[in-house]
């Protein structure tokens, strides 16, 4: 599982099948925990949702009886999303001896079922023990120690020895992430982000006899805090930091052997060959029950496998989507695409192969941000000059620039861009022929440079807007196909704008029947004055797709697509936002069409300006966060689509 989706492997992790499209709601695709019935692997329970609202129909605990092909909702509760509260292990536990008994830690409390989930009891709601179980991170039970339940919570470690009737707080800490227990003698281990403990006891039915031993100082200190804690078949304990340090103890923490953690085998295309250790975020490890030397581990960049007990690791990529993808842009003359993404800035390449900007930039002198999250968003192309706008973890924009067709890249930080103010870079548009003339959109407005980014001047006529964390899903700037001076903009909450002087001055030009809507705007790069808009807004009905053939002066509806109402979907998180691209009369759109339901929408393609349409996605495929579409300018009918959390897909004509 990851912050977005759930997967299944039937060959010990060699290949994976994506399960989340079988959920009936988009919000159910954020998988926070999975537990499997020990007697039937086709029975699985999934805790899903990401920062749910009280009325979110997709949140809760769901069960599948057919290995993930269909799901039924059992419990209407919320679970924490992609945040530190979920860096630990499972928030669902099925009793290994009595699979009818299920424990679920949710934002509303700790729930217990004794009948396979048919009925539930909230045995520790958020008000029972001073909100202490509220947001439980990890639940641990052991079939050899009946009635004993450990809860790793946001404020420490709790235990019950009577099936949850009474509770005792063993220690107060900031987020206990994972709890494991020796099957033979009951010795218990747990980690928080900063500490590693062992629990001994003379009587496990009496919590007053428990003795906590702090093992933190017995390990070398790594980076990023403790993240990994796992119990092997021989009762050895593997513990590790998010970065650098991973060790194994066979004597309950008295001595440790450090693992080499070297990379082996072929590397994914995005990986920097200069990095020879496994990635950060190692928060789950299991041992192959048929081969004690074969371990499978989750990391920040996907699952990995070791065949020598944790010293050498190889990526498992077959079937697993890439990290979160954002903007998608095509070079107008070359077979080159930009695919923006989280962590890695993005990829430059084509259908046959790509290079990762993160690996290129990290090789440049005076740049050392190997572990720093960087979010690539959009790209501009002129012959051999490519410019990518991106943001770092702190919302500070920067440029990635190459002038030799992508061989050598360097970073231009916002501090070196005189006159530019604001944080997140939202969008950009370049001139037709001059790579030194382009516009950047950020939280403070529009900014134009005519000297390649050394100095910027704020544009007039369009006001600033605080985009927050939603910059990655916006495509709102474009240029005319032939007129060097015409720029187009479609901005959140203000509507359509046009500039006739290269972007220095702008004026609003909305359709009379539109309120101040939001959406995605694209200009046809081969047809002058042809502009297309797909709308999304609040409490507005009507057609979503519109076209102008006179540069925005007049508009006409095209097709039968519905406006997305963000009050009824998860759209502000990118779930059902429309995506759009146009090239020489071809149209690709991700939206609600005439045959789509309120639960899913589709990707449509038209080769003839919207006169005829083909649905590219199947009726059983629940579209997942399509945040970018690009029509291949060199191959008619080939469509690229970026999905937030699930890489890039290609439709071939």
Order of alpha helices (4+ residues) and beta strands (2+ residues): beta-beta-beta-beta-beta-beta-beta-beta-beta-beta-beta-beta-beta-beta-beta-beta-beta-beta-beta-beta-beta-beta-beta-beta-beta-beta-beta-beta-beta-beta-beta-alpha-beta-beta-beta-beta-beta-beta-beta-beta-beta-beta-beta-beta-beta-beta-beta-beta-beta-beta-beta-beta-beta-beta-beta-beta
